[in-house]
Amino acid sequence: MYDPTQLRTFLAVAQTLSFTQAAHRLGLRQSTVSQHVRRLEDTTGRQLFTRDTHAVELTEDGEAMLGFARRILQVHEQATAFFTGTRVRGRLRFGASEDFVLTRLPEILEGFRYDHPEVDLELTVELSGTLHEQLAAGKLDLVLAKRRPEDSRGELVWRDDLVWIGAERLRLEADRPVPLIVYPPPGITRARALEALEREGRDWRIVCTSGSLSGLIAAARAGLGVMAHSRRLIPPGLFRLPDRAGLPDLGKVDFVLVHGRRRGAAEEAAHALAAAVLAGGERLRRRGG
């Protein structure tokens, strides 16, 4: 019922929120991209995007199709590999940021190991900034992490609001420096928090630094201060600070998949795992249990 070519085009537009960028990524003319999306909308009988001269946004039906498209394409690729007799194999060095420790990423990795038993998967959990550095140094083959605002590399998994969180009983005093709980450099959320406060002229002081997400969560639950965090991944026992707290807006944060430079078996395995992560994108937004 759903043409894989149209679904891939739809995903490219959904991930870039731009028909022009999607066309560039796919090596197609923009008119062809528009045609693919229009045909998919005709097939579903639903509008998948709202678009004007300034912006492209997913509709509610488009958000639903995002999950379906990823799963359909993953199954399509698995079926193709099965019936053509190709087997993904080799060593794959995968890096994931600590943001995903409390999500259902382990379920996605378990499914990948089941589907590709001949892949030797090595997992590294680190700060997003550190993972990007290791990827650039050739020490990783695939990274799932936040990206810096000025960085355009990577395939978008999802975009989220970056918000201030803390203990429910925490109260900030307007005439005192903002108490911050942060990752050490090169933490991306650390940089965003400091930049936002300095832009607003707010004084701040660091009350806790930890390279471990569990350490940051413990400090925040103890009421020591506030931390910048993805809105959809707020840990249990912590809460988004209300606007009346007077803290500056932190903007959006992108979670992306970025491939390394290795070719051959590692590249093939990386593409297979990337497809599994994209297909399970909705599970990454929910805590594990």
C-alpha positions in Angstrom: 0.0 0.0 0.0 2.8 2.4 0.8 5.6 2.9 -1.6 9.1 2.7 0.1 10.4 5.4 -2.2 7.7 7.8 -1.1 8.2 6.8 2.6 12.0 7.6 2.3 11.2 11.0 0.8 8.6 11.7 3.5 11.2 10.8 6.2 13.8 13.1 4.6 11.3 16.0 4.6 10.2 15.2 8.2 13.8 15.1 9.4 14.9 18.3 7.7 11.6 20.2 7.7 12.6 21.4 4.3 11.7 20.2 0.8 14.8 21.8 -0.5 17.2 20.1 1.9 15.4 16.8 1.5 15.8 17.0 -2.3 19.6 17.8 -1.8 19.9 14.8 0.6 18.2 12.4 -1.7 19.7 13.7 -4.9 16.2 14.5 -6.4 14.6 17.6 -7.8 12.4 19.5 -5.4 9.4 18.9 -7.7 10.0 15.2 -7.4 10.1 15.4 -3.6 6.8 17.4 -3.6 5.3 14.8 -5.9 6.3 11.9 -3.7 4.8 13.6 -0.6 1.6 14.5 -2.5 1.2 10.9 -3.6 1.7 9.6 -0.1 -0.9 12.1 1.2 -3.3 10.9 -1.6 -2.7 7.3 -0.5 -3.3 8.0 3.2 -6.1 10.5 2.6 -4.5 12.8 5.1 -2.4 15.9 5.1 1.0 15.1 6.5 2.7 18.5 6.4 1.6 22.1 6.8 3.7 24.4 4.7 3.9 28.0 3.7 6.7 30.3 2.4 8.4 30.3 5.8 8.1 26.9 7.4 7.3 23.2 7.0 5.8 21.4 10.0 4.4 17.9 10.5 0.7 17.6 11.2 -0.6 15.2 13.8 -1.2 12.6 11.0 2.4 13.3 9.8 3.7 12.6 13.3 1.8 9.3 13.3 3.2 8.5 9.8 6.7 9.2 11.0 6.6 6.1 13.3 4.8 4.0 10.7 7.2 4.9 7.9 10.3 4.0 10.0 8.9 0.6 10.9 7.7 -0.2 7.4 11.1 0.7 5.9 12.9 -1.3 8.6 10.8 -4.4 7.8 11.2 -3.8 4.1 15.0 -3.8 4.5 15.0 -6.9 6.7 12.9 -8.8 4.1 15.1 -7.7 1.3 18.2 -8.9 3.2 16.6 -12.2 4.1 15.5 -13.1 0.6 18.7 -11.9 -1.2 20.7 -13.9 1.3 22.8 -10.9 2.5 23.9 -11.0 6.1 25.2 -8.0 8.0 28.4 -8.9 9.9 31.5 -7.2 11.3 32.5 -5.1 14.3 30.4 -2.0 15.0 31.5 0.6 17.5 28.3 2.4 18.6 28.3 5.5 20.9 25.1 6.7 22.7 24.8 9.7 24.9 23.8 9.3 28.6 20.4 10.9 27.7 19.3 7.5 26.6 20.3 5.5 29.7 16.8 5.7 31.1 15.0 5.1 27.8 14.2 1.9 26.0 17.4 2.0 23.9 18.4 -1.4 25.4 15.3 -2.9 23.8 16.2 -1.5 20.4 19.8 -2.9 20.8 18.5 -6.3 21.9 16.3 -6.4 18.8 19.2 -5.5 16.6 21.4 -8.2 18.1 18.6 -10.7 17.4 18.2 -9.6 13.8 22.0 -9.4 13.2 23.7 -12.0 15.3 26.9 -11.8 13.3 27.5 -8.2 14.2 30.0 -7.7 17.1 28.4 -4.6 18.7 30.6 -2.5 21.1 28.6 0.1 23.1 30.2 3.3 24.5 28.0 5.6 26.7 29.4 9.1 27.1 28.7 12.8 26.9 27.4 13.9 23.5 30.4 16.3 23.0 32.8 13.5 23.8 31.1 11.1 21.4 31.4 13.6 18.6 35.1 14.0 19.3 35.6 10.2 19.4 33.7 9.8 16.1 35.9 12.5 14.5 39.0 10.7 15.7 37.8 7.4 14.1 37.2 5.6 17.4 33.4 5.1 16.7 31.4 4.1 13.7 28.0 5.4 14.7 26.8 8.0 17.3 23.4 8.7 18.8 23.7 12.0 20.6 22.7 15.7 20.8 24.3 18.0 18.3 25.5 21.5 18.7 23.3 24.3 17.2 25.9 25.2 14.7 26.4 21.6 13.5 24.3 20.4 10.6 25.7 16.9 10.4 23.7 13.8 11.2 20.3 12.3 10.6 17.6 13.8 12.8 16.0 11.3 15.1 13.9 13.9 16.9 13.9 17.6 18.0 12.9 18.5 21.5 12.7 21.4 23.8 15.6 22.0 26.2 14.1 23.0 29.6 15.2 23.7 33.1 14.4 21.0 35.6 14.8 20.5 39.4 13.2 19.1 42.5 9.6 19.9 43.0 10.3 21.9 46.2 13.2 23.9 44.7 12.7 27.7 44.9 15.1 30.1 43.2 15.8 33.6 44.6 15.9 36.3 41.9 18.7 38.2 43.7 21.0 35.3 44.0 23.1 33.4 41.4 21.4 30.5 39.7 22.7 27.2 41.2 23.7 24.9 38.3 24.0 21.2 38.0 26.0 20.4 34.9 28.1 17.9 33.0 31.8 18.8 32.6 33.1 20.2 29.3 32.4 19.4 26.4 28.8 18.8 27.6 26.4 20.3 25.1 23.6 21.1 27.7 26.2 22.7 29.9 27.3 25.1 27.2 23.7 25.9 26.3 22.8 26.7 29.9 25.7 28.9 30.5 25.2 30.8 27.1 21.5 31.4 27.9 22.2 32.8 31.4 25.0 35.0 30.2 22.9 36.3 27.3 20.3 37.3 29.9 22.9 38.8 32.3 22.0 36.3 35.0 24.6 35.4 37.6 25.2 31.7 38.1 27.3 29.3 40.2 28.0 25.7 39.6 27.0 23.6 42.6 27.6 20.1 41.1 29.6 18.7 38.2 29.4 15.1 37.2 30.1 13.1 34.1 27.4 10.7 35.1 23.7 11.3 34.6 22.9 9.4 37.8 25.1 11.8 39.7 23.4 14.9 38.2 20.0 13.4 39.0 20.9 12.7 42.6 22.1 16.3 43.0 18.9 17.7 41.4 16.7 15.4 43.6 18.5 16.7 46.6 17.4 20.2 45.7 21.0 21.5 45.1 20.1 23.4 42.0 18.7 23.2 38.4 19.9 21.5 35.2 19.1 21.8 31.5 17.5 18.7 30.1 15.4 17.4 27.3 11.7 17.9 28.0 10.7 14.4 26.9 13.4 12.6 28.9 12.9 14.2 32.3 13.9 11.6 34.9 11.5 10.4 37.6 11.4 12.6 40.7 12.3 15.8 38.8 10.1 18.5 37.3 10.2 21.2 34.7 10.6 24.6 36.3 7.6 27.0 35.6 8.0 30.2 33.6 7.6 32.2 36.9 11.1 30.9 37.9 12.4 33.6 35.5 15.1 31.5 33.8 15.9 32.2 30.1 14.6 30.0 27.3 17.0 27.3 26.2 15.6 26.7 22.8 15.5 23.4 20.9 17.9 20.4 21.0 18.4 17.9 18.2 19.1 14.3 18.7 20.9 12.8 15.7 22.6 9.8 14.3 26.0 10.5 12.8 28.0 8.0 10.8 31.8 7.6 10.9 34.2 7.3 8.0 34.8 3.5 8.0 33.7 1.6 4.9 32.9 -2.1 4.3 31.3 -4.3 7.0 31.3 -1.5 9.6 29.5 0.9 7.3 26.8 -1.7 6.5 26.3 -2.6 10.1 26.1 1.1 11.0 23.3 1.6 8.4 21.4 -1.4 9.8 21.6 -0.1 13.4 20.7 3.4 12.3 17.6 2.0 10.6 16.7 0.1 13.8 17.1 3.3 15.9 15.0 5.4 13.5 12.3 2.7 13.5 12.3 2.6 17.2 12.4 6.4 17.6 9.2 6.6 19.6 10.6 4.2 22.2 13.6 6.4 22.7 11.3 9.1 24.0 9.9 6.9 26.7 11.7 5.7 29.9 12.5 2.1 30.3 10.7 0.0 32.9 
